[in-house]
């Protein structure tokens, strides 16, 4: 491997830089240079650093590959409204993910498996959670205005004074009883916009074991891939 085999080096000029500095990251190589450094000086510095650059880049790639192999990605995905688990495979492919609903098979691109697995779950949630909320709304006789599916860090759901309900997309990874409890909880807020005794009585009316379902939400640990962020 030579310099020509490496990714293009990103050059950043910095007012506080007093010398040339190379940084090798898993996906890119950065060079920080003083403002008045010439292109010739930069090129000479890169040429002199060729052996170190090639060695460090190779080490980074090997380290990243080992980390990828050591991550425990699920081979099965149990979703709230499916009786059977989805079989998950990771492979080189064009699409980020491909879901065969008929055979319950999901193939995820191995380029960024955490990101694409999470993207599938979010897409699944956006389609199925509003349908399920409507079903629970019909069962309970508690109506709502609109449903939004988002990824808040600390809430499973919310309800506005206009009766718009938000549900956390991660709910699809929980048992259906826990999902139903969150739906009942937010629908009950359309009657009581607080956590008064009347509110909890409304929740219990439609979910007799709501405390047990609350506990499910608090004790079940989501896998680390769910917390992946590409920002």
C-alpha positions as CSV (number, residue, x, y, z in Angstrom):
1,X,0.0,0.0,0.0
2,X,1.2,3.5,-0.9
3,X,-0.1,7.1,-0.5
4,X,-2.1,6.6,-3.7
5,X,-4.1,3.8,-2.0
6,X,-5.2,6.0,1.0
7,X,-8.3,8.2,1.0
8,X,-7.9,11.8,0.0
9,X,-6.3,13.8,2.9
10,X,-8.6,16.5,4.2
11,X,-6.5,19.7,4.8
12,X,-7.8,22.1,7.4
13,X,-6.1,25.5,7.9
14,X,-6.3,26.7,11.5
15,X,-5.3,30.1,12.9
16,X,-4.0,28.6,16.2
17,X,-1.9,25.8,14.5
18,X,1.8,26.3,14.9
19,X,2.9,23.1,13.0
20,X,1.6,20.6,10.6
21,X,-0.3,17.7,12.2
22,X,-1.7,14.5,10.8
23,X,-4.6,12.6,12.3
24,X,-5.7,9.2,11.0
25,X,-9.4,8.3,11.8
26,X,-11.2,5.1,10.8
27,X,-13.0,6.9,7.8
28,X,-10.6,9.7,6.9
29,X,-7.2,11.3,7.2
30,X,-7.0,15.0,8.4
31,X,-4.1,17.4,8.2
32,X,-4.1,20.5,10.3
33,X,-1.9,23.3,8.9
34,X,-1.0,26.9,10.0
35,X,-2.7,29.6,7.9
36,X,0.4,30.6,6.0
37,X,1.7,27.1,5.2
38,X,2.4,26.6,1.5
39,X,1.1,23.7,-0.6
40,X,4.7,22.6,-1.2
41,X,5.4,22.4,2.6
42,X,2.3,20.4,3.1
43,X,3.2,18.0,0.3
44,X,6.7,17.5,1.6
45,X,5.3,16.8,5.0
46,X,2.9,14.2,3.6
47,X,5.6,12.5,1.6
48,X,7.9,12.3,4.6
49,X,5.0,10.8,6.6
50,X,4.1,8.2,4.0
51,X,5.4,5.1,5.9
52,X,3.6,6.2,9.2
53,X,0.4,7.1,7.3
54,X,0.1,3.8,5.5
55,X,0.9,1.8,8.7
56,X,-1.5,3.7,10.9
57,X,-4.3,3.6,8.3
58,X,-4.0,-0.2,7.9
59,X,-4.0,-0.5,11.7
60,X,-7.2,1.6,11.9
61,X,-8.9,-0.5,9.3
62,X,-8.0,-3.8,11.0
63,X,-9.2,-2.4,14.4
64,X,-12.5,-1.3,12.9
65,X,-13.0,-4.7,11.2
66,X,-12.4,-6.5,14.5
67,X,-14.8,-4.2,16.4
68,X,-17.4,-4.8,13.7
69,X,-17.0,-8.6,14.0
70,X,-17.2,-8.4,17.8
71,X,-20.4,-6.5,17.9
72,X,-23.4,-8.6,18.8
73,X,-26.0,-7.7,16.2
74,X,-29.3,-9.6,16.7
75,X,-30.0,-12.4,14.3
76,X,-33.7,-12.3,15.4
77,X,-36.0,-9.3,16.0
78,X,-39.2,-9.7,18.0
79,X,-41.6,-6.9,17.2
80,X,-44.7,-6.1,19.2
81,X,-47.4,-7.1,16.6
82,X,-45.7,-10.2,15.2
83,X,-46.2,-13.7,16.6
84,X,-42.9,-14.9,15.2
85,X,-39.5,-13.2,15.2
86,X,-38.0,-11.7,12.1
87,X,-34.8,-13.4,10.9
88,X,-32.0,-10.9,10.4
89,X,-28.9,-11.3,8.2
90,X,-26.1,-8.8,7.5
91,X,-24.5,-8.7,4.0
92,X,-23.1,-6.5,1.3
93,X,-26.1,-5.1,-0.7
94,X,-27.2,-1.9,-2.4
95,X,-30.2,-1.1,-0.2
96,X,-29.8,-0.1,3.4
97,X,-32.3,-2.8,4.4
98,X,-34.7,-5.2,2.6
99,X,-37.7,-6.6,4.5
100,X,-39.5,-9.7,3.2
101,X,-42.8,-9.3,5.2
102,X,-44.2,-12.6,3.9
103,X,-41.3,-14.7,5.1
104,X,-40.3,-12.4,8.0
105,X,-36.8,-12.0,6.7
106,X,-34.7,-8.8,7.0
107,X,-31.4,-8.3,5.3
108,X,-29.3,-5.3,6.5
109,X,-26.4,-3.7,4.7
110,X,-23.1,-4.5,6.6
111,X,-21.8,-1.1,5.7
112,X,-23.4,0.5,8.8
113,X,-25.5,-2.2,10.4
114,X,-26.4,-0.2,13.6
115,X,-27.7,2.7,11.6
116,X,-29.6,0.6,9.0
117,X,-31.1,-1.8,11.6
118,X,-32.4,1.2,13.5
119,X,-33.7,2.8,10.3
120,X,-35.8,-0.4,9.7
121,X,-37.3,-0.3,13.2
122,X,-38.2,3.4,12.8
123,X,-39.8,2.8,9.4
124,X,-41.7,-0.2,10.8
125,X,-42.9,1.9,13.8
126,X,-44.0,4.8,11.6
127,X,-46.3,2.4,9.7
128,X,-47.6,0.1,12.5
129,X,-47.8,2.2,15.7
130,X,-50.4,4.7,14.3
131,X,-52.5,1.8,13.2
132,X,-52.3,0.1,16.6
133,X,-53.0,3.4,18.4
134,X,-56.2,3.7,16.3
135,X,-57.2,0.2,17.2
136,X,-56.7,0.9,21.0
137,X,-58.6,4.2,20.5
138,X,-61.6,2.3,19.1
139,X,-61.4,-0.3,21.9
140,X,-61.4,2.3,24.7
141,X,-63.6,4.9,23.1
142,X,-60.9,7.5,23.7
143,X,-60.2,9.5,20.5
144,X,-57.1,11.4,19.5
145,X,-56.3,13.9,16.7
146,X,-53.0,12.9,15.1
147,X,-50.2,10.5,15.8
148,X,-46.5,11.2,15.4
149,X,-43.7,8.7,15.7
150,X,-40.4,10.0,17.0
151,X,-37.2,9.0,18.9
152,X,-37.2,10.9,22.2
153,X,-34.5,9.9,24.7
154,X,-36.6,10.0,27.9
155,X,-40.3,9.5,27.0
156,X,-42.3,6.6,25.7
157,X,-45.2,8.9,24.6
158,X,-46.9,12.3,25.0
159,X,-50.2,13.9,24.4
160,X,-50.8,17.6,23.7
161,X,-53.8,19.7,24.7
162,X,-55.0,19.3,21.1
163,X,-55.0,15.6,21.6
164,X,-52.1,15.0,19.3
165,X,-50.2,11.9,20.5
166,X,-46.5,11.1,20.1
167,X,-45.2,7.5,20.4
168,X,-41.6,6.5,20.7
169,X,-40.5,4.2,17.8
170,X,-38.6,2.0,20.2
171,X,-41.9,0.7,21.5
172,X,-42.1,-1.8,18.7
173,X,-39.2,-3.7,20.4
174,X,-41.4,-4.3,23.5
175,X,-44.1,-6.8,24.1
176,X,-47.6,-5.8,22.9
177,X,-49.0,-5.4,26.4
178,X,-46.4,-2.7,27.2
179,X,-47.2,-0.9,23.9
180,X,-50.9,-1.1,24.6
181,X,-50.3,0.4,28.1
182,X,-48.5,3.4,26.6
183,X,-51.3,3.9,24.1
184,X,-53.9,3.7,26.9
185,X,-51.8,6.1,29.0
186,X,-51.7,8.8,26.3
187,X,-55.3,8.3,25.3
188,X,-56.3,8.8,28.9
189,X,-54.7,12.2,28.8
190,X,-57.3,13.2,26.2
191,X,-59.7,13.1,29.2
192,X,-57.5,14.1,32.0
193,X,-54.5,16.3,31.2
194,X,-52.6,15.4,34.4
195,X,-51.7,12.4,36.6
196,X,-54.6,12.8,39.0
197,X,-56.4,9.8,40.7
198,X,-59.1,10.2,38.0
199,X,-56.5,9.8,35.3
200,X,-55.1,6.6,36.8
201,X,-58.6,5.3,37.3
202,X,-59.1,5.8,33.5
203,X,-55.9,4.0,32.7
204,X,-56.8,1.1,35.0
205,X,-60.3,0.9,33.4
206,X,-58.7,-0.1,30.1
207,X,-55.5,-1.8,31.4
208,X,-56.1,-3.7,34.6
209,X,-52.4,-4.7,34.9
210,X,-51.0,-1.3,33.9
211,X,-48.4,-1.4,36.8
212,X,-46.9,-4.6,35.6
213,X,-46.7,-3.1,32.1
214,X,-45.1,0.0,33.5
215,X,-42.4,-2.2,35.0
216,X,-41.8,-3.9,31.6
217,X,-40.9,-0.5,30.2
218,X,-38.5,0.3,33.1
219,X,-36.7,-3.1,33.3
220,X,-36.3,-4.2,29.7
221,X,-32.9,-3.2,28.3
222,X,-32.7,-2.1,24.7
223,X,-29.6,-3.3,22.8
224,X,-26.7,-0.9,22.3
225,X,-27.3,-0.6,18.5
226,X,-30.6,1.2,19.2
227,X,-28.6,4.1,20.7
228,X,-26.4,4.5,17.7
229,X,-26.5,8.0,16.2
230,X,-25.1,9.1,12.9
231,X,-24.9,12.8,13.9
